Amino acid sequence: MIKTSFMRLTRLLVQYIIGVFIFIVIGSLPILLRDLTYDTEGYFKGIKDLAIKVFTLTGLTYDGQHDMLPAVMGRFSYSMTTLGMALIAAAAAAFLLSYLLVLFFEKQKDYILSFIEIIRSVPDVLWMFLLQAGVIWIFKTFGVKFVQTTSLGSEHQAVLLPLISLSLPIFLFLTQVIVLKIFEELDQQYILLAKAKGLSYFYMLNVHVIRNISQDLQGHFKTIVWMMLSTLVMVEYIFNLDGLMLFNIKHISVELFVFSCILFFTPFFLIYRLIDFRRLTL
């Protein structure tokens, strides 16, 4: 048992180090193509120097002068908090809407899912601008400003609109997946058997169906993460959020980009491995 746990931990550590090294190799590519020539020697030297800095956490700067860690860690925490809040809000809203569709609008589900697909086809950036424009229109028309449209310093932080913009694509995606998976499960033989035993529809939905589709939902976790990270870049830029994505846009550097990728990679890598471990133990 101890040997098996040690081997798993070792394999986990090796996978993580390989992942970090891949970010260093890819992130250093601008050095290879510097001045429209192939600087192979400088590229490998850059990889070596950056690897030493990353693995020792020393000498990291975002502009060649200022220490990176104090500037990055707070912004990383802010970005991750925004991601977590948006994910929780999107998942809760998706489950609630899915329940309503399954329980009360089963005959209209195809029309509703088609409407959701149409909404999903609208670019995320357009939704962000529409939300801002709507708040501004209400303020000019009625003189009521109920949310901040963009962050202007620590005292005027935009919160609601960024959360809506970040969670909306995930909410629509999860709603489609959950509804389709629920109706797939309701057509299974064990549901017919449960109905024959007199079990209630609500009981079957909550105890059997949701438990069975949870594995499928975990399989979509990587897709959800990539969707949210790509949207986070636009959200922080448009709403001027003081997060790590916007900090990368303002301070373009190889060291900052690579270290930021590693920071985002680390928690999701651990979550992925935890999900895989649970699948193996079930």
PyMOL commands that set and color helices and strands:
alter all, ss='L'
color gray80, all
select helices_A, chain A and resi 2-27+29-32+34-36+40-56+68-104+109-120+124-142+160-186+189-196+201-219+221-238+244-250+254-281
alter helices_A, ss='H'
color red, helices_A
deselect
rebuild
show_as cartoon
